[in-house]
Amino acid sequence: VRLVGGNSSYQGRLEYFHNGEWGTICGDMFGNTEASVACRQLGFTTQGAHYESNAFFGEGTGPIWLDDLRCNGEEKYLTDCLNAGWGEHNCRHQHDVSVICTGKQYSHSFDTHVKTLN
């Protein structure tokens, strides 16, 4: 998972690496609870995490990997949340979701394969 296009390493368009390719996540049903799970997976604290919809940090390219994410807030990974299935969506890139974390990092990340891009 990574954040792309933001003004810092803790904000940007949310992207996921699956089947050897980076893709985006649709903003349908995505809320602050899902944003907090994304921030946790990226190694940031969850307090103050929030989302922006409608390609706030620009439209992505490639596949739209996830849609209709529904998290309870306790998950370690976004893929632990209910969703429509890999590649199953009714979105266009204009609905790509963006996440803004607080910028405060945990002492360790749950996902050692995390990347952030500015």
C-alpha positions, 0 to 999 in steps of 0.5 A: 500500500502507498500514498501518491501525489500528496504534499508529504509522505502521510497524505495522497491517493491510496494505491494497492499493489496486487498481481504485480501492478499498482492500482487504486481504491474506489471511494464508494463507501470509503470513510474515516474508519477505512482511512484509519485502517489505511493509516495503521497499515502505513505505520501511522497513528489512526487518530485524526485520519481522514479521507478525501474522495473524488480524486482529491490528489489526482486520478490514478492509472491502471486497475481499480483494485478495491471497491465498497470497503467496509471496515470496523476500525480494528483491522491491521490491513485494508484487505481484512475489511469487507469489500467487493473483491479484487478488481470488482468495482463500478467506479472510474478513476475520478472516484479514487480515494485519498487519505490524510494521516496525522504524520505521527508514525508508530514505532513499527509498521504492520506491513514491511512492504510499505512505500510512500511516494510524493 
